[in-house]
Amino acid sequence: MGDPQLFERVALTGPESRAAYSENWLRDLLYHHPEFLPVQGIDASFSDLVPMCREMPTRAGPVDVVFVTTRRAPGDRGSEALA
């Protein structure tokens, strides 16, 4: 994965925001680089994220980015449970 990088904190809204950065910019960045999300440090079962879609409509409003993982959750038997 390479060496860790520190990123500069930037405002996405308000008077200190820059035109180059927006919520759409962040959404697209995470969609194209899911490895930027520190999920491994939170729960290893969520590692190896694969982006599925952007702006998925829900009753509560759109979900910016939807990810799935290539790993099975602990105790998940998958198709074995159907046999």
LODRENBA-484599 format. One record per atom (N, C-alpha, C, O): residue in three letters; x, y, z. Coordinates in steps of 0.02 Angstrom, whole numbers, plus 50000, padded with zeros to 5 digits. Example, Ala and Ser with C-alpha at 12.3 -4.5 7.8 and 13.67 -1.06 7.14 Angstrom:
! LODRENBA-484599
Ala506604971650390;Ala506154977550390;Ala506604983550390;Ala507124983450423;Ser506424988850354;Ser506844994750357;Ser506455000250394;Ser506705005750402;
This chain:
! LODRENBA-484599
Met500404994150000;Met500005000050000;Met500435006350000;Met500175011649983;Gly501045005950017;Gly501465011850017;Gly501515014950086;Gly501225012650134;Asp501905020350089;Asp502005023850152;Asp501415028250168;Asp501095030950123;Pro501255028950233;Pro500705033350252;Pro500865040550235;Pro501445042650236;Gln500345044350218;Gln500425051450202;Gln499985055550248;Gln499435053450265;Leu500235061350267;Leu499825066050304;Leu499515070850254;Leu499855073250209;Phe498875072150262;Phe498525076550218;Phe498375083150254;Phe498285083250315;Glu498355088450216;Glu498185094950243;Glu497435095250254;Glu497055093350210;Arg497225097650313;Arg496515098450327;Arg496255104450286;Arg496555109750287;Val495705103350251;Val495415108750211;Val494665109250227;Val494335104350240;Ala494415115350225;Ala493705116650235;Ala493335115150170;Ala493555117050116;Leu492775111650176;Leu492375110050117;Leu491805115150107;Leu491525115550052;Thr491645118850159;Thr491125123950155;Thr491345130050194;Thr491835129850232;Gly490995135550185;Gly491125141550222;Gly491655145950190;Gly491905144450136;Pro491815151550224;Pro492275156450195;Pro492985153950185;Pro493355156750144;Glu493195148850222;Glu493875146350215;Glu493945140750163;Glu494495138250151;Ser493385138850132;Ser493425133450082;Ser493755135850018;Ser493745141850003;Arg494035131249983;Arg494355132749919;Arg493925129849863;Arg493605124749873;Ala493925133149807;Ala493515130849751;Ala493705123849729;Ala493285120149702;Ala494335121849739;Ala494575115249716;Ala494285109549758;Ala494275103849735;Tyr494055111149819;Tyr493815105849864;Tyr493075106849877;Tyr492845112449889;Ser492715101349875;Ser491995101549889;Ser491785094649913;Ser492185089949915;Glu491155094049932;Glu490905087449951;Glu490955082649892;Glu491125076749901;Asn490805085049832;Asn490865080749773;Asn491585078549761;Asn491705072749742;Trp492055083049772;Trp492765081349765;Trp492945075749813;Trp493275070949794;Leu492735076449877;Leu492895071449928;Leu492555064849911;Leu492865059549916;Arg491915064949890;Arg491555058949871;Arg491925055249815;Arg492025049249818;Asp492115058949763;Asp492455055849707;Asp493145053249726;Asp493355048049702;Leu493505056949769;Leu494165054749792;Leu494105048049829;Leu494495043449816;Leu493615047449874;Leu493525041249912;Leu493275035549867;Leu493445029749878;Tyr492865037149818;Tyr492625032049771;Tyr493215029149732;Tyr493255023049722;His493665033349710;His494235031049670;His494825028449712;His495255024849687;His494835030249777;His495375028149821;His495095025849888;His495215029249939;Pro494725020349891;Pro494445018149955;Pro494975016550007;Pro494835016250067;Glu495595015449985;Glu496135014050033;Glu496285020050078;Glu496635019350128;Phe496035025950060;Phe496135031850102;Phe495715031550166;Phe495865035050214;Leu495195027450167;Leu494785026750227;Leu495135022050276;Leu495335016550257;Pro495225024050339;Pro495605020050387;Pro495195014450418;Pro495215013550479;Val494825010750378;Val494375005650406;Val494744999850438;Val494494996750485;Gln495334998350415;Gln495734992750444;Gln495854994050518;Gln495854989350558;Gly495965000350537;Gly496085002050607;Gly495455001950649;Gly495495001750711;Ile494875001950618;Ile494235001850654;Ile493994994650661;Ile493824992450716;Asp493964991150605;Asp493724984150605;Asp494014980750543;Asp493834982550487;Ala494454975950553;Ala494794972650497;Ala494314969250449;Ala494484968050391;Ser493714967450471;Ser493244964150426;Ser492974968950372;Ser492664966650324;Phe493094975450380;Phe492884980250330;Phe493444982250283;Phe493374986850244;Ser494014978750285;Ser494564980450241;Ser494414977850170;Ser493934974250159;Asp494834979750123;Asp494764977950053;Asp494094980550025;Asp493724976749994;Leu493964986950036;Leu493344989950011;Leu493334990349935;Leu493834991849903;Val492744989049908;Val492634989649836;Val492054994649827;Val491514993349852;Pro492165000149791;Pro491615004949781;Pro491085002049735;Pro491244999149682;Met490455002849754;Met489905000249713;Met489555005749674;Met489415004949615;Cys489405011349708;Cys489065016849673;Cys489125023249712;Cys489325023249771;Arg488965028749679;Arg488955035349711;Arg488235037949709;Arg487845036449663;Glu488055041849760;Glu487405045149764;Glu486815040149759;Glu486345041249721;Met486865034649798;Met486325029749798;Met485715032749834;Met485765034749892;Pro485135033049799;Pro484545036049831;Pro484265031649886;Pro484215025549879;Thr484075034849941;Thr483725031449996;Thr483175036150019;Thr483165042049999;Arg482725033750060;Arg482185038150087;Arg482475043750129;Arg482175049150132;Ala483035042650161;Ala483335047750204;Ala483785052550164;Ala484035057350193;Gly483875051350100;Gly484315055450060;Gly484855051050029;Gly484935045250046;Pro485235053949982;Pro485735049949947;Pro486325048049991;Pro486545051950034;Val486585041949981;Val487195039650013;Val487765041549966;Val487765039549908;Asp488255045249992;Asp488795047849949;Asp489155042349911;Asp489205042649850;Val489405037349947;Val489765031749916;Val489565025349952;Val489565025150013;Val489415020249914;Val489255013649943;Val489835008949927;Val490045008349869;Phe490075005649979;Phe490625000949972;Phe490394994049993;Phe489944993350034;Val490704988949965;Val490644982049990;Val491354979850004;Val491834983149985;Thr491414974250037;Thr492064971550053;Thr492144964550023;Thr491644961050013;Thr492744962750009;Thr492874956149982;Thr492934950850037;Thr492994944950022;Arg492934953050099;Arg493004948450155;Arg492324946550183;Arg491854950550181;Arg492274940550209;Arg491674938350243;Arg491694940650315;Arg492224941050346;Ala491114942250341;Ala491064944050412;Ala491174937750454;Ala491014932250431;Pro491434938550514;Pro491534932750558;Pro490874929150568;Pro490364932250584;Gly490874922650559;Gly490274918650568;Gly489834918150507;Gly489354914250507;Asp489994921950454;Asp489604921650392;Asp489804915350354;Asp490384914450337;Arg489314911150339;Arg489454905050303;Arg489294905750229;Arg489414901150190;Gly489024911650208;Gly488874912950138;Gly488434907650107;Gly487924905750136;Ser488614905250049;Ser488204900350012;Ser488194893650048;Ser487754889450034;Glu488654892350095;Glu488644886150132;Glu488004885550173;Glu487764879950184;Ala487724891150194;Ala487124891050235;Ala486514888950194;Ala486014886750222;Leu486554889650129;Leu485994887750085;Leu485984880350069;Leu485474877650047;Ala486544877050078;Ala486594869850060;Ala486274865350111;Ala486274859250103;
